[in-house]
Amino acid sequence: MSAFIDYRHKPPREATAEQELLELLEALSRQGILRSLTAFVGALPNASLIVARGLNTTASRHTVQNIVALLQALGRVPPQDFSRFMEAASVATQSVERETETPRDGVGDPPGITGAYRFLRDDALWRALGPLLDGLKAFGETLAKDEAAPKPPPREPLL
């Protein structure tokens, strides 16, 4: 059985807001944070102009639009499905890594005609490939549908 801890609460000393502010400023100064913040605030007008110019390019606007589109697409996927997909991708990646680290040294016969016939009759293989083939089909149909849609006109720069 553990021993009791002897703890007595000590009330905090009465400090005024001015004293605490002075202690905070002293601590910020000792750590160099106050100096860094002062330099940052002094450079803010130039830094904001550099950031604005960098964001006012076609590539930057496309990047932001692509990120928004990616987040919208991820928002339609239920978290449990996305988690399951990421787990499967992780397991597949680890399997590929194992195969590349220790490649098979010619063990087994090349598939040939009989091997291809065995693949065609392998139910587990088709159960695994079925969803992949359906997904590829839907992917291709969506790409073909989006190519037929009219594209919006390009936007003018903001600045």
N, C-alpha and C positions, 0 to 999 in steps of 0.2 A: 504494500500500500504506500502511496506517495505521501510525503510530508506536506503540511500546510505551508503556504507561502505567506510570510509576514509582510504585508503591504499596508502602508499608511498613506492615504492621499494627502499630498501637500497642496494647499490652495495656491494658485498662481499669485505672484507678487502683483501688486497694483501698478500697472503701467498705463501711461497716458498714450493716446494715439500718436502724439508728437514723438514720444520716445520710441515707440515701435516703428514709426516711419523712419526715424534716424537710424535705427538698427538695421532695417531693411536696406536702406541706401548704402550703409557701410558694408553690409554683406555683399550686395550687388557690385560695389566698387572693388572689394577684395577679390572677387572671382573674375573680374574683367567683363562682366555682363553689361554693366552700365556704360563702359567705354564702347563695347560693340553696338549697343542700342543707339548710342549717340551718333556713331559713324553711320549706322543704317539709316537713321532718320535724316541725317545730312545728305545722304546719297539718294533719298527716296524720289525726288523729282526726276533725276537722270535715270534711275533704275526703272521707274514706271514708264518712262518714254521708251526705253530699250525694250521692255516687255510688250508694250503696245505695238511697237513697230514689228516685233517678232511674231506677234499673234495676228497681225494684219497681212498675212500672206495667204495665198490660195492653199498651200500645203497645210498650214496651221488650221484653217477653217475646215478642210477636209478631214484632218485628224480629229478635231472636236466632233464633227458630224459622225465619223466612223465610231468613235467611242460611245456616243449617244445611241447609235443604231445597235451596237453590241450590247449595251446595257438594256435596251428595250427587248432585244431577243432573249437575253438571259432572264429577264423579268417574266417571260412567258413560260419558263421551264420550272416545274415544281422542284423545290430544294432536294427532296429525296431522290428524284430522278437524276438531277445533276450530280448529286453525291455518288449515286450508283455508277453513272457514266465515268466520273473521274476515277473511281476505284478500279473499274474495268480497264481504263486507259493506263493506270499505274501498273496494274498486274501485267498487261500486255507489254508495256515498256520494259519491265523487269525481265520478262521472258525473252524479249529480243536481246537485251543486254547479256543474259546468260548464254544465249546461242552464239553471240559474237565473241564472247570471251573464251568459250570452249567449243569451237566448231566441231562438227562431226567429221571424222576422218574417213569418209567414204563408206561408213557403216550402212548397210542396207542397200537394196537394189534401187536403181533409178525407177521412177514410176512406170514408164512405158505404157503399153496398152492395157496390161492387166492391172497396173497400179491405178491408172485413170478409171478403169472399170470399178475397182474397189472404192475409189473416191465417190463415184456416182452412186454407189449403193450404201454409203456410210450415212446413216440417219442422223447421228450426232453432228456430223459436219454440216449437213443441210439445215438442221435446226439452228446452228450457229450462223450460217451464211444467209439464211432467209431474211432476218431483220436487216442485215447489212445491205443486201440487194434491194429490199424495199426502201431503205433509207436513201440509197444511191438513186433509185428511180424517182423518188419524191424530190430529191435535190436537183436532178436534171430537169424535171418538169417545172420546178419553181424558177430555175435559171432561164428556161425557155420562155416562161410567162413574163418575167421581168424584162426580157430583151424586147418584147413587143410593146411594152408600155412607153409612152412618150417621156422624154427626159426634161426636167425643169431647166429654164434658162440659167446661165451662170450669174452669180450675184456680184455687185460692184463692191470694191473695198470700202471699209467704214471710214478710214482716215485718209 
